[in-house]
Amino acid sequence: MKTTIKTLAIAGLVAMSSLAFAEGKDGKEEAKVSPELKVRITELDEDNIAVTFAKLEGEEVKVKIYDAYGALMHTEKKSEGTKFLKKFDISALPAGEYTYLVANDMYAVKKVITKE
């Protein structure tokens, strides 16, 4: 059941992700998306999780955090700049599994963190 919810969440996240557009050589709009989404989701200690990634200027990347039941707990998007670094304090959260999803239009990176 958890796998199904997580799979649906990833599919929905990728389907709903917005595009950043740039004008191509022929005058048509084309998606401006990183060739690869390089994301690091790191447990700094038992109370802090760091999410970092590099992206193209103007590209929209979304960060979403879900609880063990698939409920969305946090969402934010980043479209300005080329770097993202954020520390999430999870000290007030109850024990359990939390899924971190970072996605642009083509790639989604997921990591499940278990808080003891």
KOLGU-4560 file (N, C-alpha, C; in nm, 3 decimals, padded with zeros to 5 digits):
<recs>
<n_xx: 00.083 n_yy: -00.119 n_zz: 00.000 ca_xx: 00.000 ca_yy: 00.000 ca_zz: 00.000 c_xx: 00.087 c_yy: 00.125 c_zz: 00.000 mol: A seq: 1 type: MET>
<n_xx: 00.192 n_yy: 00.127 n_zz: 00.087 ca_xx: 00.280 ca_yy: 00.243 ca_zz: 00.092 c_xx: 00.347 c_yy: 00.266 c_zz: -00.042 mol: A seq: 2 type: LYS>
<n_xx: 00.392 n_yy: 00.158 n_zz: -00.106 ca_xx: 00.459 ca_yy: 00.169 ca_zz: -00.235 c_xx: 00.365 c_yy: 00.227 c_zz: -00.339 mol: A seq: 3 type: THR>
<n_xx: 00.239 n_yy: 00.184 n_zz: -00.339 ca_xx: 00.142 ca_yy: 00.236 ca_zz: -00.435 c_xx: 00.119 c_yy: 00.384 c_zz: -00.414 mol: A seq: 4 type: THR>
<n_xx: 00.104 n_yy: 00.427 n_zz: -00.290 ca_xx: 00.083 ca_yy: 00.569 ca_zz: -00.261 c_xx: 00.204 c_yy: 00.649 c_zz: -00.305 mol: A seq: 5 type: ILE>
<n_xx: 00.324 n_yy: 00.600 n_zz: -00.273 ca_xx: 00.445 ca_yy: 00.672 ca_zz: -00.312 c_xx: 00.459 c_yy: 00.678 c_zz: -00.463 mol: A seq: 6 type: LYS>
<n_xx: 00.427 n_yy: 00.570 n_zz: -00.533 ca_xx: 00.435 ca_yy: 00.568 ca_zz: -00.679 c_xx: 00.337 c_yy: 00.668 c_zz: -00.738 mol: A seq: 7 type: THR>
<n_xx: 00.216 n_yy: 00.670 n_zz: -00.686 ca_xx: 00.116 ca_yy: 00.767 ca_zz: -00.734 c_xx: 00.160 c_yy: 00.909 c_zz: -00.705 mol: A seq: 8 type: LEU>
<n_xx: 00.219 n_yy: 00.932 n_zz: -00.589 ca_xx: 00.266 ca_yy: 01.065 ca_zz: -00.553 c_xx: 00.375 c_yy: 01.112 c_zz: -00.649 mol: A seq: 9 type: ALA>
<n_xx: 00.468 n_yy: 01.023 n_zz: -00.683 ca_xx: 00.575 ca_yy: 01.059 ca_zz: -00.777 c_xx: 00.517 c_yy: 01.088 c_zz: -00.914 mol: A seq: 10 type: ILE>
<n_xx: 00.428 n_yy: 01.002 n_zz: -00.962 ca_xx: 00.368 ca_yy: 01.023 ca_zz: -01.094 c_xx: 00.291 c_yy: 01.155 c_zz: -01.098 mol: A seq: 11 type: ALA>
<n_xx: 00.218 n_yy: 01.183 n_zz: -00.993 ca_xx: 00.142 ca_yy: 01.309 ca_zz: -00.987 c_xx: 00.234 c_yy: 01.429 c_zz: -00.981 mol: A seq: 12 type: GLY>
<n_xx: 00.341 n_yy: 01.418 n_zz: -00.906 ca_xx: 00.436 ca_yy: 01.527 ca_zz: -00.895 c_xx: 00.500 c_yy: 01.558 c_zz: -01.029 mol: A seq: 13 type: LEU>
<n_xx: 00.543 n_yy: 01.455 n_zz: -01.099 ca_xx: 00.606 ca_yy: 01.475 ca_zz: -01.229 c_xx: 00.505 c_yy: 01.531 c_zz: -01.329 mol: A seq: 14 type: VAL>
<n_xx: 00.384 n_yy: 01.482 n_zz: -01.327 ca_xx: 00.281 ca_yy: 01.528 ca_zz: -01.420 c_xx: 00.243 c_yy: 01.672 c_zz: -01.395 mol: A seq: 15 type: ALA>
<n_xx: 00.246 n_yy: 01.716 n_zz: -01.268 ca_xx: 00.202 ca_yy: 01.851 ca_zz: -01.234 c_xx: 00.314 c_yy: 01.953 c_zz: -01.237 mol: A seq: 16 type: MET>
<n_xx: 00.439 n_yy: 01.910 n_zz: -01.251 ca_xx: 00.550 ca_yy: 02.004 ca_zz: -01.250 c_xx: 00.537 c_yy: 02.104 c_zz: -01.365 mol: A seq: 17 type: SER>
<n_xx: 00.570 n_yy: 02.229 n_zz: -01.336 ca_xx: 00.563 ca_yy: 02.334 ca_zz: -01.437 c_xx: 00.692 c_yy: 02.338 c_zz: -01.517 mol: A seq: 18 type: SER>
<n_xx: 00.686 n_yy: 02.401 n_zz: -01.632 ca_xx: 00.803 ca_yy: 02.418 ca_zz: -01.717 c_xx: 00.852 c_yy: 02.562 c_zz: -01.713 mol: A seq: 19 type: LEU>
<n_xx: 00.980 n_yy: 02.581 n_zz: -01.728 ca_xx: 01.035 ca_yy: 02.712 ca_zz: -01.756 c_xx: 01.056 c_yy: 02.715 c_zz: -01.906 mol: A seq: 20 type: ALA>
<n_xx: 01.018 n_yy: 02.823 n_zz: -01.973 ca_xx: 01.027 ca_yy: 02.827 ca_zz: -02.118 c_xx: 01.130 c_yy: 02.929 c_zz: -02.164 mol: A seq: 21 type: PHE>
<n_xx: 01.195 n_yy: 02.898 n_zz: -02.274 ca_xx: 01.289 ca_yy: 02.987 ca_zz: -02.339 c_xx: 01.259 c_yy: 02.982 c_zz: -02.489 mol: A seq: 22 type: ALA>
<n_xx: 01.287 n_yy: 03.090 n_zz: -02.558 ca_xx: 01.260 ca_yy: 03.093 ca_zz: -02.701 c_xx: 01.373 c_yy: 03.022 c_zz: -02.775 mol: A seq: 23 type: GLU>
<n_xx: 01.339 n_yy: 02.926 n_zz: -02.858 ca_xx: 01.437 ca_yy: 02.851 ca_zz: -02.935 c_xx: 01.482 c_yy: 02.928 c_zz: -03.058 mol: A seq: 24 type: GLY>
<n_xx: 01.574 n_yy: 02.870 n_zz: -03.136 ca_xx: 01.628 ca_yy: 02.932 ca_zz: -03.256 c_xx: 01.522 c_yy: 02.961 c_zz: -03.361 mol: A seq: 25 type: LYS>
<n_xx: 01.418 n_yy: 02.877 n_zz: -03.366 ca_xx: 01.314 ca_yy: 02.894 ca_zz: -03.466 c_xx: 01.200 c_yy: 02.985 c_zz: -03.417 mol: A seq: 26 type: ASP>
<n_xx: 01.217 n_yy: 03.049 n_zz: -03.299 ca_xx: 01.115 ca_yy: 03.140 ca_zz: -03.248 c_xx: 01.007 c_yy: 03.072 c_zz: -03.167 mol: A seq: 27 type: GLY>
<n_xx: 01.008 n_yy: 02.940 n_zz: -03.161 ca_xx: 00.909 ca_yy: 02.867 ca_zz: -03.082 c_xx: 00.959 c_yy: 02.851 c_zz: -02.939 mol: A seq: 28 type: LYS>
<n_xx: 00.863 n_yy: 02.840 n_zz: -02.847 ca_xx: 00.902 ca_yy: 02.817 ca_zz: -02.709 c_xx: 00.945 c_yy: 02.672 c_zz: -02.691 mol: A seq: 29 type: GLU>
<n_xx: 01.049 n_yy: 02.653 n_zz: -02.612 ca_xx: 01.094 ca_yy: 02.518 ca_zz: -02.582 c_xx: 01.121 c_yy: 02.509 c_zz: -02.432 mol: A seq: 30 type: GLU>
<n_xx: 01.106 n_yy: 02.392 n_zz: -02.376 ca_xx: 01.128 ca_yy: 02.372 ca_zz: -02.234 c_xx: 01.277 c_yy: 02.389 c_zz: -02.202 mol: A seq: 31 type: ALA>
<n_xx: 01.304 n_yy: 02.457 n_zz: -02.093 ca_xx: 01.440 ca_yy: 02.477 ca_zz: -02.047 c_xx: 01.456 c_yy: 02.393 c_zz: -01.921 mol: A seq: 32 type: LYS>
<n_xx: 01.510 n_yy: 02.272 n_zz: -01.937 ca_xx: 01.516 ca_yy: 02.177 ca_zz: -01.826 c_xx: 01.658 c_yy: 02.124 c_zz: -01.815 mol: A seq: 33 type: VAL>
<n_xx: 01.704 n_yy: 02.108 n_zz: -01.692 ca_xx: 01.837 ca_yy: 02.051 ca_zz: -01.668 c_xx: 01.849 c_yy: 01.916 c_zz: -01.737 mol: A seq: 34 type: SER>
<n_xx: 01.965 n_yy: 01.886 n_zz: -01.796 ca_xx: 01.983 ca_yy: 01.755 ca_zz: -01.858 c_xx: 01.976 c_yy: 01.643 c_zz: -01.755 mol: A seq: 35 type: PRO>
<n_xx: 02.000 n_yy: 01.676 n_zz: -01.629 ca_xx: 01.993 ca_yy: 01.579 ca_zz: -01.521 c_xx: 01.972 c_yy: 01.658 c_zz: -01.392 mol: A seq: 36 type: GLU>
<n_xx: 01.888 n_yy: 01.610 n_zz: -01.306 ca_xx: 01.862 ca_yy: 01.679 ca_zz: -01.179 c_xx: 01.955 c_yy: 01.620 c_zz: -01.074 mol: A seq: 37 type: LEU>
<n_xx: 02.054 n_yy: 01.697 n_zz: -01.033 ca_xx: 02.153 ca_yy: 01.650 ca_zz: -00.936 c_xx: 02.111 c_yy: 01.696 c_zz: -00.797 mol: A seq: 38 type: LYS>
<n_xx: 02.054 n_yy: 01.604 n_zz: -00.723 ca_xx: 01.996 ca_yy: 01.634 ca_zz: -00.592 c_xx: 02.068 c_yy: 01.555 c_zz: -00.485 mol: A seq: 39 type: VAL>
<n_xx: 02.089 n_yy: 01.620 n_zz: -00.370 ca_xx: 02.140 ca_yy: 01.548 ca_zz: -00.253 c_xx: 02.044 c_yy: 01.574 c_zz: -00.138 mol: A seq: 40 type: ARG>
<n_xx: 01.995 n_yy: 01.467 n_zz: -00.080 ca_xx: 01.908 ca_yy: 01.474 ca_zz: 00.037 c_xx: 01.985 c_yy: 01.401 c_zz: 00.147 mol: A seq: 41 type: ILE>
<n_xx: 02.031 n_yy: 01.477 n_zz: 00.246 ca_xx: 02.126 ca_yy: 01.425 ca_zz: 00.343 c_xx: 02.074 c_yy: 01.440 c_zz: 00.486 mol: A seq: 42 type: THR>
<n_xx: 02.088 n_yy: 01.335 n_zz: 00.564 ca_xx: 02.058 ca_yy: 01.341 ca_zz: 00.706 c_xx: 02.181 c_yy: 01.401 c_zz: 00.776 mol: A seq: 43 type: GLU>
<n_xx: 02.169 n_yy: 01.525 n_zz: 00.823 ca_xx: 02.282 ca_yy: 01.590 ca_zz: 00.890 c_xx: 02.300 c_yy: 01.534 c_zz: 01.031 mol: A seq: 44 type: LEU>
<n_xx: 02.189 n_yy: 01.515 n_zz: 01.099 ca_xx: 02.185 ca_yy: 01.452 ca_zz: 01.231 c_xx: 02.041 c_yy: 01.407 c_zz: 01.252 mol: A seq: 45 type: ASP>
<n_xx: 02.007 n_yy: 01.363 n_zz: 01.372 ca_xx: 01.872 ca_yy: 01.309 ca_zz: 01.393 c_xx: 01.760 c_yy: 01.412 c_zz: 01.381 mol: A seq: 46 type: GLU>
<n_xx: 01.794 n_yy: 01.541 n_zz: 01.384 ca_xx: 01.692 ca_yy: 01.646 ca_zz: 01.379 c_xx: 01.696 c_yy: 01.734 c_zz: 01.254 mol: A seq: 47 type: ASP>
<n_xx: 01.791 n_yy: 01.713 n_zz: 01.164 ca_xx: 01.807 ca_yy: 01.802 ca_zz: 01.049 c_xx: 01.834 c_yy: 01.725 c_zz: 00.920 mol: A seq: 48 type: ASN>
<n_xx: 01.760 n_yy: 01.765 n_zz: 00.815 ca_xx: 01.777 ca_yy: 01.709 ca_zz: 00.681 c_xx: 01.814 c_yy: 01.824 c_zz: 00.587 mol: A seq: 49 type: ILE>
<n_xx: 01.916 n_yy: 01.804 n_zz: 00.505 ca_xx: 01.957 ca_yy: 01.905 ca_zz: 00.408 c_xx: 01.917 c_yy: 01.861 c_zz: 00.268 mol: A seq: 50 type: ALA>
<n_xx: 01.859 n_yy: 01.953 n_zz: 00.192 ca_xx: 01.825 ca_yy: 01.928 ca_zz: 00.052 c_xx: 01.903 c_yy: 02.029 c_zz: -00.031 mol: A seq: 51 type: VAL>
<n_xx: 01.983 n_yy: 01.980 n_zz: -00.125 ca_xx: 02.061 ca_yy: 02.067 ca_zz: -00.213 c_xx: 02.048 c_yy: 02.020 c_zz: -00.357 mol: A seq: 52 type: THR>
<n_xx: 02.047 n_yy: 02.115 n_zz: -00.450 ca_xx: 02.053 ca_yy: 02.081 ca_zz: -00.592 c_xx: 02.098 c_yy: 02.201 c_zz: -00.672 mol: A seq: 53 type: PHE>
<n_xx: 02.150 n_yy: 02.173 n_zz: -00.791 ca_xx: 02.186 ca_yy: 02.275 ca_zz: -00.889 c_xx: 02.087 c_yy: 02.265 c_zz: -01.003 mol: A seq: 54 type: ALA>
<n_xx: 02.053 n_yy: 02.379 n_zz: -01.062 ca_xx: 01.954 ca_yy: 02.382 ca_zz: -01.169 c_xx: 01.987 c_yy: 02.494 c_zz: -01.266 mol: A seq: 55 type: LYS>
<n_xx: 01.915 n_yy: 02.499 n_zz: -01.376 ca_xx: 01.931 ca_yy: 02.607 ca_zz: -01.473 c_xx: 01.859 c_yy: 02.731 c_zz: -01.425 mol: A seq: 56 type: LEU>
<n_xx: 01.908 n_yy: 02.848 n_zz: -01.461 ca_xx: 01.841 ca_yy: 02.974 ca_zz: -01.429 c_xx: 01.701 c_yy: 02.973 c_zz: -01.491 mol: A seq: 57 type: GLU>
<n_xx: 01.600 n_yy: 03.005 n_zz: -01.415 ca_xx: 01.462 ca_yy: 03.009 ca_zz: -01.464 c_xx: 01.389 c_yy: 02.875 c_zz: -01.461 mol: A seq: 58 type: GLY>
<n_xx: 01.460 n_yy: 02.767 n_zz: -01.443 ca_xx: 01.397 ca_yy: 02.636 ca_zz: -01.437 c_xx: 01.322 c_yy: 02.623 c_zz: -01.304 mol: A seq: 59 type: GLU>
<n_xx: 01.203 n_yy: 02.566 n_zz: -01.309 ca_xx: 01.125 ca_yy: 02.546 ca_zz: -01.187 c_xx: 01.148 c_yy: 02.406 c_zz: -01.133 mol: A seq: 60 type: GLU>
<n_xx: 01.187 n_yy: 02.399 n_zz: -01.007 ca_xx: 01.206 ca_yy: 02.272 ca_zz: -00.938 c_xx: 01.122 c_yy: 02.276 c_zz: -00.812 mol: A seq: 61 type: VAL>
<n_xx: 01.052 n_yy: 02.167 n_zz: -00.784 ca_xx: 00.965 ca_yy: 02.160 ca_zz: -00.666 c_xx: 01.021 c_yy: 02.063 c_zz: -00.564 mol: A seq: 62 type: LYS>
<n_xx: 01.006 n_yy: 02.102 n_zz: -00.438 ca_xx: 01.044 ca_yy: 02.018 ca_zz: -00.325 c_xx: 00.916 c_yy: 01.989 c_zz: -00.249 mol: A seq: 63 type: VAL>
<n_xx: 00.887 n_yy: 01.860 n_zz: -00.228 ca_xx: 00.768 ca_yy: 01.820 ca_zz: -00.153 c_xx: 00.807 c_yy: 01.716 c_zz: -00.049 mol: A seq: 64 type: LYS>
<n_xx: 00.742 n_yy: 01.724 n_zz: 00.066 ca_xx: 00.766 ca_yy: 01.629 ca_zz: 00.173 c_xx: 00.633 c_yy: 01.567 c_zz: 00.213 mol: A seq: 65 type: ILE>
<n_xx: 00.631 n_yy: 01.433 n_zz: 00.217 ca_xx: 00.510 ca_yy: 01.357 ca_zz: 00.251 c_xx: 00.535 c_yy: 01.276 c_zz: 00.378 mol: A seq: 66 type: TYR>
<n_xx: 00.428 n_yy: 01.255 n_zz: 00.455 ca_xx: 00.440 ca_yy: 01.167 ca_zz: 00.571 c_xx: 00.422 c_yy: 01.022 c_zz: 00.528 mol: A seq: 67 type: ASP>
<n_xx: 00.424 n_yy: 00.930 n_zz: 00.623 ca_xx: 00.416 ca_yy: 00.787 ca_zz: 00.593 c_xx: 00.285 c_yy: 00.746 c_zz: 00.528 mol: A seq: 68 type: ALA>
<n_xx: 00.182 n_yy: 00.829 n_zz: 00.542 ca_xx: 00.051 ca_yy: 00.798 ca_zz: 00.484 c_xx: 00.029 c_yy: 00.863 c_zz: 00.347 mol: A seq: 69 type: TYR>
<n_xx: 00.131 n_yy: 00.933 n_zz: 00.299 ca_xx: 00.120 ca_yy: 00.998 ca_zz: 00.169 c_xx: 00.061 c_yy: 01.137 c_zz: 00.174 mol: A seq: 70 type: GLY>
<n_xx: 00.038 n_yy: 01.191 n_zz: 00.295 ca_xx: -00.016 ca_yy: 01.326 ca_zz: 00.308 c_xx: 00.095 c_yy: 01.428 c_zz: 00.286 mol: A seq: 71 type: ALA>
<n_xx: 00.068 n_yy: 01.529 n_zz: 00.204 ca_xx: 00.165 ca_yy: 01.634 ca_zz: 00.176 c_xx: 00.182 c_yy: 01.721 c_zz: 00.300 mol: A seq: 72 type: LEU>
<n_xx: 00.305 n_yy: 01.732 n_zz: 00.347 ca_xx: 00.334 ca_yy: 01.811 ca_zz: 00.467 c_xx: 00.398 c_yy: 01.945 c_zz: 00.434 mol: A seq: 73 type: MET>
<n_xx: 00.473 n_yy: 01.951 n_zz: 00.325 ca_xx: 00.546 ca_yy: 02.073 ca_zz: 00.290 c_xx: 00.566 c_yy: 02.075 c_zz: 00.139 mol: A seq: 74 type: HIS>
<n_xx: 00.555 n_yy: 02.193 n_zz: 00.081 ca_xx: 00.585 ca_yy: 02.210 ca_zz: -00.061 c_xx: 00.645 c_yy: 02.347 c_zz: -00.084 mol: A seq: 75 type: THR>
<n_xx: 00.736 n_yy: 02.355 n_zz: -00.175 ca_xx: 00.790 ca_yy: 02.483 ca_zz: -00.219 c_xx: 00.850 c_yy: 02.465 c_zz: -00.357 mol: A seq: 76 type: GLU>
<n_xx: 00.860 n_yy: 02.576 n_zz: -00.429 ca_xx: 00.921 ca_yy: 02.569 ca_zz: -00.561 c_xx: 01.028 c_yy: 02.675 c_zz: -00.572 mol: A seq: 77 type: LYS>
<n_xx: 01.125 n_yy: 02.644 n_zz: -00.653 ca_xx: 01.240 ca_yy: 02.733 ca_zz: -00.673 c_xx: 01.256 c_yy: 02.753 c_zz: -00.823 mol: A seq: 78 type: LYS>
<n_xx: 01.249 n_yy: 02.879 n_zz: -00.868 ca_xx: 01.270 ca_yy: 02.905 ca_zz: -01.010 c_xx: 01.380 c_yy: 03.009 c_zz: -01.032 mol: A seq: 79 type: SER>
<n_xx: 01.411 n_yy: 03.090 n_zz: -00.933 ca_xx: 01.519 ca_yy: 03.186 ca_zz: -00.951 c_xx: 01.651 c_yy: 03.126 c_zz: -00.904 mol: A seq: 80 type: GLU>
<n_xx: 01.759 n_yy: 03.178 n_zz: -00.957 ca_xx: 01.891 ca_yy: 03.129 ca_zz: -00.919 c_xx: 01.924 c_yy: 02.995 c_zz: -00.981 mol: A seq: 81 type: GLY>
<n_xx: 02.043 n_yy: 02.945 n_zz: -00.946 ca_xx: 02.088 ca_yy: 02.818 ca_zz: -01.000 c_xx: 02.121 c_yy: 02.715 c_zz: -00.892 mol: A seq: 82 type: THR>
<n_xx: 02.108 n_yy: 02.755 n_zz: -00.765 ca_xx: 02.139 ca_yy: 02.664 ca_zz: -00.656 c_xx: 02.030 c_yy: 02.668 c_zz: -00.551 mol: A seq: 83 type: LYS>
<n_xx: 02.012 n_yy: 02.555 n_zz: -00.483 ca_xx: 01.915 ca_yy: 02.546 ca_zz: -00.374 c_xx: 01.982 c_yy: 02.473 c_zz: -00.259 mol: A seq: 84 type: PHE>
<n_xx: 01.975 n_yy: 02.530 n_zz: -00.141 ca_xx: 02.025 ca_yy: 02.466 ca_zz: -00.020 c_xx: 01.931 c_yy: 02.503 c_zz: 00.092 mol: A seq: 85 type: LEU>
<n_xx: 01.871 n_yy: 02.403 n_zz: 00.153 ca_xx: 01.779 ca_yy: 02.428 ca_zz: 00.263 c_xx: 01.792 c_yy: 02.318 c_zz: 00.365 mol: A seq: 86 type: LYS>
<n_xx: 01.791 n_yy: 02.360 n_zz: 00.491 ca_xx: 01.795 ca_yy: 02.266 ca_zz: 00.602 c_xx: 01.655 c_yy: 02.257 c_zz: 00.662 mol: A seq: 87 type: LYS>
<n_xx: 01.605 n_yy: 02.135 n_zz: 00.676 ca_xx: 01.473 ca_yy: 02.113 ca_zz: 00.735 c_xx: 01.491 c_yy: 02.059 c_zz: 00.876 mol: A seq: 88 type: PHE>
<n_xx: 01.434 n_yy: 02.129 n_zz: 00.973 ca_xx: 01.438 ca_yy: 02.088 ca_zz: 01.113 c_xx: 01.319 c_yy: 01.995 c_zz: 01.137 mol: A seq: 89 type: ASP>
<n_xx: 01.348 n_yy: 01.868 n_zz: 01.168 ca_xx: 01.241 ca_yy: 01.770 ca_zz: 01.187 c_xx: 01.226 c_yy: 01.731 c_zz: 01.334 mol: A seq: 90 type: ILE>
<n_xx: 01.285 n_yy: 01.808 n_zz: 01.424 ca_xx: 01.284 ca_yy: 01.773 ca_zz: 01.565 c_xx: 01.142 c_yy: 01.766 c_zz: 01.623 mol: A seq: 91 type: SER>
<n_xx: 01.050 n_yy: 01.846 n_zz: 01.572 ca_xx: 00.913 ca_yy: 01.849 ca_zz: 01.626 c_xx: 00.822 c_yy: 01.742 c_zz: 01.564 mol: A seq: 92 type: ALA>
<n_xx: 00.872 n_yy: 01.672 n_zz: 01.463 ca_xx: 00.789 ca_yy: 01.570 ca_zz: 01.396 c_xx: 00.788 c_yy: 01.440 c_zz: 01.475 mol: A seq: 93 type: LEU>
<n_xx: 00.676 n_yy: 01.367 n_zz: 01.470 ca_xx: 00.673 ca_yy: 01.237 ca_zz: 01.537 c_xx: 00.759 c_yy: 01.135 c_zz: 01.462 mol: A seq: 94 type: PRO>
<n_xx: 00.794 n_yy: 01.027 n_zz: 01.530 ca_xx: 00.871 ca_yy: 00.921 ca_zz: 01.467 c_xx: 00.793 c_yy: 00.864 c_zz: 01.349 mol: A seq: 95 type: ALA>
<n_xx: 00.863 n_yy: 00.823 n_zz: 01.245 ca_xx: 00.799 ca_yy: 00.765 ca_zz: 01.128 c_xx: 00.880 c_yy: 00.790 c_zz: 01.003 mol: A seq: 96 type: GLY>
<n_xx: 00.823 n_yy: 00.750 n_zz: 00.889 ca_xx: 00.890 ca_yy: 00.768 ca_zz: 00.759 c_xx: 00.840 c_yy: 00.895 c_zz: 00.692 mol: A seq: 97 type: GLU>
<n_xx: 00.933 n_yy: 00.968 n_zz: 00.630 ca_xx: 00.901 ca_yy: 01.089 ca_zz: 00.557 c_xx: 00.967 c_yy: 01.079 c_zz: 00.420 mol: A seq: 98 type: TYR>
<n_xx: 00.892 n_yy: 01.110 n_zz: 00.316 ca_xx: 00.943 ca_yy: 01.101 ca_zz: 00.179 c_xx: 00.972 c_yy: 01.241 c_zz: 00.127 mol: A seq: 99 type: THR>
<n_xx: 01.093 n_yy: 01.261 n_zz: 00.081 ca_xx: 01.136 ca_yy: 01.387 ca_zz: 00.022 c_xx: 01.140 c_yy: 01.368 c_zz: -00.129 mol: A seq: 100 type: TYR>
<n_xx: 01.068 n_yy: 01.452 n_zz: -00.202 ca_xx: 01.065 ca_yy: 01.447 ca_zz: -00.349 c_xx: 01.114 c_yy: 01.579 c_zz: -00.404 mol: A seq: 101 type: LEU>
<n_xx: 01.207 n_yy: 01.572 n_zz: -00.496 ca_xx: 01.257 ca_yy: 01.691 ca_zz: -00.566 c_xx: 01.241 c_yy: 01.662 c_zz: -00.714 mol: A seq: 102 type: VAL>
<n_xx: 01.173 n_yy: 01.751 n_zz: -00.787 ca_xx: 01.144 ca_yy: 01.721 ca_zz: -00.928 c_xx: 01.144 c_yy: 01.846 c_zz: -01.015 mol: A seq: 103 type: ALA>
<n_xx: 01.191 n_yy: 01.829 n_zz: -01.137 ca_xx: 01.169 ca_yy: 01.927 ca_zz: -01.242 c_xx: 01.074 c_yy: 01.859 c_zz: -01.341 mol: A seq: 104 type: ASN>
<n_xx: 01.068 n_yy: 01.907 n_zz: -01.464 ca_xx: 00.973 ca_yy: 01.851 ca_zz: -01.559 c_xx: 01.010 c_yy: 01.710 c_zz: -01.606 mol: A seq: 105 type: ASP>
<n_xx: 01.138 n_yy: 01.674 n_zz: -01.598 ca_xx: 01.179 ca_yy: 01.545 ca_zz: -01.653 c_xx: 01.227 c_yy: 01.445 c_zz: -01.550 mol: A seq: 106 type: MET>
<n_xx: 01.273 n_yy: 01.491 n_zz: -01.436 ca_xx: 01.333 ca_yy: 01.402 ca_zz: -01.338 c_xx: 01.269 c_yy: 01.420 c_zz: -01.201 mol: A seq: 107 type: TYR>
<n_xx: 01.262 n_yy: 01.312 n_zz: -01.127 ca_xx: 01.217 ca_yy: 01.317 ca_zz: -00.988 c_xx: 01.315 c_yy: 01.235 c_zz: -00.905 mol: A seq: 108 type: ALA>
<n_xx: 01.357 n_yy: 01.292 n_zz: -00.794 ca_xx: 01.446 ca_yy: 01.223 ca_zz: -00.702 c_xx: 01.372 c_yy: 01.207 c_zz: -00.571 mol: A seq: 109 type: VAL>
<n_xx: 01.372 n_yy: 01.085 n_zz: -00.518 ca_xx: 01.298 ca_yy: 01.054 ca_zz: -00.396 c_xx: 01.390 c_yy: 00.990 c_zz: -00.296 mol: A seq: 110 type: LYS>
<n_xx: 01.373 n_yy: 01.031 n_zz: -00.169 ca_xx: 01.445 ca_yy: 00.964 ca_zz: -00.061 c_xx: 01.352 c_yy: 00.954 c_zz: 00.059 mol: A seq: 111 type: LYS>
<n_xx: 01.347 n_yy: 00.836 n_zz: 00.118 ca_xx: 01.268 ca_yy: 00.815 ca_zz: 00.237 c_xx: 01.359 c_yy: 00.824 c_zz: 00.358 mol: A seq: 112 type: VAL>
<n_xx: 01.321 n_yy: 00.910 n_zz: 00.452 ca_xx: 01.396 ca_yy: 00.930 ca_zz: 00.575 c_xx: 01.313 c_yy: 00.872 c_zz: 00.690 mol: A seq: 113 type: ILE>
<n_xx: 01.375 n_yy: 00.792 n_zz: 00.774 ca_xx: 01.305 ca_yy: 00.738 ca_zz: 00.890 c_xx: 01.351 c_yy: 00.813 c_zz: 01.014 mol: A seq: 114 type: THR>
<n_xx: 01.256 n_yy: 00.878 n_zz: 01.079 ca_xx: 01.285 ca_yy: 00.949 ca_zz: 01.203 c_xx: 01.255 c_yy: 00.855 c_zz: 01.319 mol: A seq: 115 type: LYS>
<n_xx: 01.353 n_yy: 00.836 n_zz: 01.402 ca_xx: 01.339 ca_yy: 00.744 ca_zz: 01.517 c_xx: 01.272 c_yy: 00.815 c_zz: 01.632 mol: A seq: 116 type: GLU>
</recs>
